[in-house]
Amino acid sequence: MNDTLRKQLSIYQLTVGVEAPPQAFPSNPASLLALLRSQIDLLIEQKITATFWVKLPPGKVWQAELERYQSAMGEVGVINTYRFKSSQDNYLQLLPNYQLRREYFFIVVSPQFCNLIVARRLRKKSQPGNSNKAKNNKKTPSLVAVTAMEARIIQQVLEGIQQAIAPESLPTLPAELIYPSTIEPALISRLLTKQLQRQNEINRQIGNKRIVKLKEQNQKLQNRDQLKEGYLASLCQELRTPLTHMKTALSLLNSPTLKPPQRLRYLQMLNTQCDRQSILITGLLDLINLEHHLEQISLELVRLSDVVPGVVSTYLPVAQEKGIILASTISPDLPAVCCVTGGLKQIVNNLLHNSIKFTPKGGQVSIKARIYGDYVQLEFRDTGIGIAESEISKIFDCFFRVRSGTAEELGGAGLGLTIVKRLLSRCGGSILVRSKPDEGSTFIVQLLIKKG
């Protein structure tokens, strides 16, 4: 056989190209392993000394089956293992061959029993732009296989393998191989039984995996329901609180002995609670809209120097009114970062708003940015009331508010940080918080630098 034919040799085609060829069947690595194991089981049970010719998929599980046979038989069998490139002496090197690279074989020859399994990897058909077809492809068998027990087929295949061995490898075919004239029906029956047992084992494993997966999915659904119930309970409580205050103010306004200063105070209470209700509803609508459309919102490249200074300028009058020193250092040389379209402005707005709100008169708020590895870090530092360590992990939860002695003054929807975290998770960013009570807080936002 010339080199061209050797390089085009296919063990699978040799097997199915004979007269009255064996029937091919769809398979996969798990089923192929089950076939191999059932044959090893039979050979060990019947104490059959055999010679193997194998080219198996990569992985320790395949080699373990060969070692299992040698261990049980006292290493009396001969195992010829083939690879295309190997520095190990116990592997026979095959000539470069595109066909054989996609094929695996397991051949057993002994005076009592012989068998051949050949499997061929199917080419993956790419179907871009069609997710439904891509999902269907996952169910498509990854292998097509044939098995044969006829000595003439096995002899022809072994001669083909001999032709495919690299010249530097030693010949592997003995001068004379002894094949059984007929395989005892009892052996065939035992082999079929073991194949069924191994296949049942696979089915049990698949069933167990499905049960575990269904349990995990069920647990996720239960957790989601619990979160939803907690969310709804919190929402009802949040909506009820300002309504209770408004109802109290209205009932007091109806008092016939009410004095003008008291009337003014109750009217201010109504106005404050109406504003609080409005802020809460607006925040909820923003969060709901974000949850529903976040995955569809596109990402954009944006420079911090194009966004942060503008937001800072809108908060300067508020900071000056509270006697807070507000400063920012954003270099125009910082690289562009990836963020949700319009999201960077919302992130900066929410974090800066919180920093000023929770910083008392005479305090300081600063914003700085720098490169940190593959990210740009945006740091918000304030000298405000700080956050207790036990509360830091909760501040991104819906409706959570930091405890303070001026809760009414500092009240809000409790959704700003929740929205910030959602936006950052969409664009691969993150946020870190460092804080101590009465020592201020530092919020560090990391935004991924766009490469290329």
N, C-alpha and C positions, 0 to 999 in steps of 0.2 A: 504494500500500500504506500503510495507516494505521500509526501508531506502535506500536500493540499488536501487529500482525502482524509488524512489523519486529523488535520485541523478542523475538518467539517464533520467528523464522526459524532454520531448521536447514539448512545446506548438505548435510549427510548425508541428511536426509529428502528434500530436493529431488532428490538423486541416485537414491535407491532408490524414490522415489515415482512414477517415470515408468513408462510402459508397457514391458513386457519389461525390468525393471531389471537392472543388473549384480549378480552374486552377491557378497554380503558375505563376508568371511573374517576370522578372528581374526588379530591382529597384535600387535606391540609396538614400542617406539621404535627398536630396532635393525633390525628388518625394514623399518620405514617409512623409515629412513635409507638402507637398502640399495636400496629402490625409487627413492628420489630420486636417489641416486648413479648408478644404472644409466641413468636418463633423461638426467642431465647428461653421462654418458659418451657416450651415443648422439648427443646434440646437438653435442657438441664434435667427435666423430669425423666426423660427416657435415657439419660446418660449417653447421648450421641456425640461422638467426637467428630467434628466437622471442620472444614476449611471455609473461611469467610473472605469475600472480596467486598469491601465497603467504601463508599464515598457518601458521607453523611453531612447533614447541615451542621454549622458551627454551634458549639454549646456543650457544656459538660454533661448534660443529661444524656446525650447520645453516646459519648464515650463511656459513661457509667454503665450502660447496658452491655457493652463489650467486655468491660472489666468484670461485670457480674458473671458473665458466662465463664471467663477464664478462671475466676476465683472458685466457682462451683466445680469446674472440671479439672482443677489442678493444673491449669495452663497447658493442657495437652492439645488443644485446638490451635489452628494456624489462622491468624487474622491479618489480612493484607489491607492496609488503609491507604487511600489515595488522596492526594492534594495536588494543587497546581504549584504551589511554592511552599517549601518548608525546610527549615534547617535541622529538623529532627530526623535521625537515622531510620526510625521505624515508620516513616511515611514515604510512600512511593510517589514520585513527582510525575504528573501528567504533562503532556505537551500542551502549549497554549491552544485553547479550543473554546470558542464562544458557545457551542452547543453543550459541551460537557459542563461548563460553568453553571448552567441552569438545571443540571440534572443531579440526582442522587440515586445510589443503588445499594442494595443489600442482597448479596448472593451467598447461599449456603450449599455446600456440596459434601456429601458423605455417602457411604455405601447403603445406608438405610433411608436417607432422606435428602432431597434437594429442593431448593426453592429460590425464586428470584422476585425481588421487588424493585421496580424502577419508577421513580417519580420525576416529573419535569415541572419547573416553576413556570407559571403562566405569565405572559407579559401584562403589565398593568395598563389599562386603557384610560388615559386622562381625558376627562370631559369638563373642561373649564367652563365656568359660567352656568353650570347646572348643578345646584346643590342636591337636588333630589336624586339625580343619577349617581352622584358621588356617594350618597348614603346607600343606594342599592348595591354599589360596587363592593361595599364592605361585606356583603353576604356572599359574594362570588368566591368559589373555591380558589385557593392560591396555588394548588398543585393539581396535576392530572397524573394518575398512576396506573401501572399494570402489574400483575403478578402472574407467575408461570411456574409449573412444576415439571415441564417436559425437558428431558435431558438435552434434546437437540437444540432447543432455544437457548438454554443456559450455556451450552458449549459454544454456540455462535456468538453470544454476548461476551463470553470470556476471551474468545479470540479477538474480538473487536477491542476489548480493554487492553489486551496485550499489545495491539498495534498503537494504542494511544499513550503508552508509557514512554517517558523521556529516555533517550539513549543511555544516559548516565545511571538510570535505575536498573536494578537487576531484573531478569525475567522472573515472572511469578508463577507461570503455569507449569505444574509438574509434567514429566514426560507422559504420564498416563493418569487420568482422573477416573475414579470409579464412581459411576452413577448407578442408582438403583434402577433395575429394569422396570419395576412398578413399585409405587409407594403403597405400603399397607393401608387399607382403608381405615384401620383403627387409628393410625397416626394422623391421617387427614381429619378424621372425626375429632380427635383430641385437639388438633390445631384449630379447627373451626370453633370448638368449645372455648378454647382459650382466647380466640379473637373476640368472641361474643362477650366473654368476661371482661376483657380489657376495654371493649367499646362501652359496656355497661358502666365501667369505672369512669370513663370519660364523661358519659351522660350524667352520672351522679355528681361529678365535679362541676360540670356546667350548671346542673340544677342547683347545687349548693351556692355557686357564685351568683346565680340569678336571685336566689333567696336572700343572700347577703346584700346584694345591690338593691333589691326591692325594700328590704328593711331600712337600708340607709336612706333611700328616697322617701320612704314613709316617715322616718325620723325627721328628715329635712322639712317635709310638709307640716308635721306636727310642730316643729320649732317655728316655722313660718307663721302657722296659725296662732301660736302663743305670742309671737312678736306682734302680730296684727291685733290680737285682743288687747295686749298691753298698750299698743299704740293708740287704739280707739279709746281705751279707758283714760289714758293721759290726755287725749284730745278733748274728750268730754269734760274732764276736770278743768282744762285750760279755758275752754269756752264758758264754763259755768262761773268761774271766779269773777271775771269782770261784770258778768250779768248780775251776780249777787250784789256786788258793790253798787251797780247802777240802780237796782231795785231798792236797796237800802237808802240811797240818796233821794230817790223819788218819793219814798214813803215819808222821809224826814221833811222834804219840801212842802208836804201837805199839812204840816203842823201849823195850827193857827197862832201859836205863840213864837213862831220863828222870827228871829231878829235879822236885819239886813246882812251883817257880817257872816252869820251862819248860813243864810241863803246863798251868799256868794261862795262860801267854802264848799257847799254841797253841789252847786253848779260846776265848780271847778273839778270836783270829784267825778261828776258825770262826764265832763269833757275829757278828763284823763283816762277814764275807763273806756270811753268810746274810741279814743286813740289807741289804747292797748288792744281792744278788740279788732280794730282795723289792721294794726300791725300783725296781729296773730293770723288773721285770715289771709292777708297778703303773703305772709311767710309760708303758710300752708299751701296756697295756690302755687307759689314759686317752687316749693319742694315737690309737689305732685307733678307739676309740669316737667321738672327736671328728671324725676324718677321714670316718667313715661317716655321721655324723648332723649335721655342722656346717651344711649348707645347709638342713636341716629345722628347726634350732633357731631359735625365734622371737627377735626383738629386743625389748628393753624399755627404758623410760626410767628412768634411775636417777641419783640425786644422789651425788656423791663423798662428801659429808658423812655419808651413811647407810651407807657401806661401809668407807671407808679407816680411820677411827678404831677400828673394831672389830677389823680385822686388825692394826693397830699394837699394840693392847692385848695381843693374844695373843703378840706377839713381844717385849714389854717384858722379861719374865723372862729370855729367852734373851740379849737384849742386855745386861742388867744382869750376867748371869753371866760374859759376856765382857768386861765393863768398857767397853761401847760406849754412847755417848750417842745415844739414839734420839729424834727429834723430828719432829712433823708439824704442818703449817699448812694446814688445809682449811677454807675459809670456807663457812658454810651458805648464803650468798647466791649461790654459783655455780649456773648453770643446769643443768638435767638434761641428761644425755648419752645417746646411743644406744649400746647394747652388747648382746652376746649374753646371754640370760637366765642369770644366775648367773656370767657371764664376768668381770665387773669384779672380783669377789672373788678369782677364780682368778688374774687378771693381777697384782693387788696382792700377793697371797700369794707368787707365784713371784718377782717382782722384789724384794720386801722380803727374802725368804729368801736370795736370792743376795747382796744388799748386805751383810747381816749375816755370811753365811758367809765372804765374801772380804775382810772388814774385820778387821784384827788388833785385839788388846786395846788399849784406850785410844783407839780411833778413833771416828768420828762417822758417823751415817746420818741423813739428813733427807728428808722428803717434803713437797713444796709443790705447790700447784695455782693456776692462773690462767687467765683467758680470753685466747685468742690467735686473733683473727679469728673464724672459724666453728667453732672448736674450743676445748675445755678441755684445757690442757696439764697433765699430772701428771708431776712431776719427782722421780726417785729419785737422790739424790746420796750418795756414800760416799767415805771416805778409805782405801779398801782397796788391794789389790795392783795394781789396774789391768789393762788389757788392751793387748797389743802391737797396733800399727796393722795389722800383717799378719793378725791374728786377728779383728779386729772384724767383717769381712764373713762370718766362718765361725761366729760364736757362735750363730746361729739354726738351724744345721744339726743334724740328729739326732745325738745321742751326742757332740757336740763339747764338750770341756772346756778351760777356760783352763789353760794350763801354769803350774804353780807348784812350789815346792820341797816342798810338803806335799800332794802329790796324793792320798795315801791318806786324809789327814784331810779334805780338801776334796772327796773323790769324791762323785759322784752319778750319776743316770741320764743327765744331759746332754740332757734333753728339755723342761725347764721353759721355756726361751726359745722353743723350737720351738712349743710350745703357745700361748705368749703371742702370737706373730706370727700364728698361724692364727686365733685369736680376734679379733684386731684387724682382720685382713683381711676377716673376715665382716661386721663392722659399719662398715666404711669408715674405720677408724682406722689409725694408723701408729705406728712406734716409731723413735727416733733414739738413737744411742749416741755419746758422747764419752768418750774415756778415754786415759790414758797410764800406762805401767808405773810403779808406786810412787807415783802421784799420785791414784789413785782413779778412779771411773767415774761418769758421769751418764747415766741412761736417761730419755729424754723420751717419754712416751706422749701421743698426740693422739687425743682422742675427739670425735666430731662432736656439736655442739649441735643438739638437736631444735628446729626452727623451727615457728612456727605455733602 
